[in-house]
Amino acid sequence: GRLEMLGKNIVESDLKQLFFNAHSLKSVIGNFMAPAPYEICRKIEELAKQNSMDTIPDLFSELKKLVYELNSDLKEYLQK
């Protein structure tokens, strides 16, 4: 649900909640040692802190792709 919340925050331009939710997701992703999505969350968090929406939608698109890949990899690992 965290990705959906980020998407909602972006659509609503709610930078305060976007910062909070990006930080939260970054912490979760950090547990799985996935550097690429972690770094994107960090960038989104930083841009939200700076009140800049400029590249956030593009970063979010990339983040979704990477999180879905991570989720798929984790499911595959758990089936072994």
Contacts in CASP RR format, 6 or more apart in sequence:
PFRMAT RR
TARGET T0000
AUTHOR 0000-0000-0000
METHOD contacts of the structure
MODEL  1
GRLEMLGKNIVESDLKQLFFNAHSLKSVIGNFMAPAPYEICRKIEELAKQ
NSMDTIPDLFSELKKLVYELNSDLKEYLQK
2 21 0 8 1.000
2 24 0 8 1.000
2 25 0 8 1.000
2 28 0 8 1.000
3 25 0 8 1.000
3 63 0 8 1.000
3 64 0 8 1.000
3 67 0 8 1.000
5 17 0 8 1.000
5 21 0 8 1.000
6 18 0 8 1.000
6 21 0 8 1.000
6 22 0 8 1.000
6 25 0 8 1.000
6 44 0 8 1.000
6 60 0 8 1.000
6 63 0 8 1.000
7 60 0 8 1.000
8 14 0 8 1.000
9 15 0 8 1.000
9 17 0 8 1.000
9 18 0 8 1.000
9 21 0 8 1.000
10 18 0 8 1.000
10 53 0 8 1.000
10 56 0 8 1.000
10 57 0 8 1.000
10 60 0 8 1.000
13 53 0 8 1.000
15 48 0 8 1.000
15 51 0 8 1.000
15 53 0 8 1.000
16 48 0 8 1.000
18 44 0 8 1.000
18 48 0 8 1.000
18 56 0 8 1.000
19 45 0 8 1.000
19 48 0 8 1.000
19 49 0 8 1.000
22 41 0 8 1.000
22 42 0 8 1.000
22 44 0 8 1.000
22 45 0 8 1.000
22 48 0 8 1.000
23 41 0 8 1.000
23 45 0 8 1.000
25 41 0 8 1.000
26 38 0 8 1.000
26 41 0 8 1.000
26 42 0 8 1.000
26 45 0 8 1.000
29 37 0 8 1.000
29 38 0 8 1.000
29 41 0 8 1.000
29 67 0 8 1.000
29 70 0 8 1.000
30 38 0 8 1.000
32 70 0 8 1.000
32 74 0 8 1.000
34 66 0 8 1.000
34 70 0 8 1.000
36 66 0 8 1.000
37 63 0 8 1.000
37 66 0 8 1.000
37 67 0 8 1.000
37 70 0 8 1.000
40 59 0 8 1.000
40 62 0 8 1.000
40 63 0 8 1.000
40 66 0 8 1.000
41 63 0 8 1.000
43 55 0 8 1.000
43 59 0 8 1.000
44 56 0 8 1.000
44 59 0 8 1.000
44 60 0 8 1.000
44 63 0 8 1.000
47 53 0 8 1.000
47 54 0 8 1.000
47 55 0 8 1.000
47 56 0 8 1.000
47 59 0 8 1.000
48 56 0 8 1.000
END
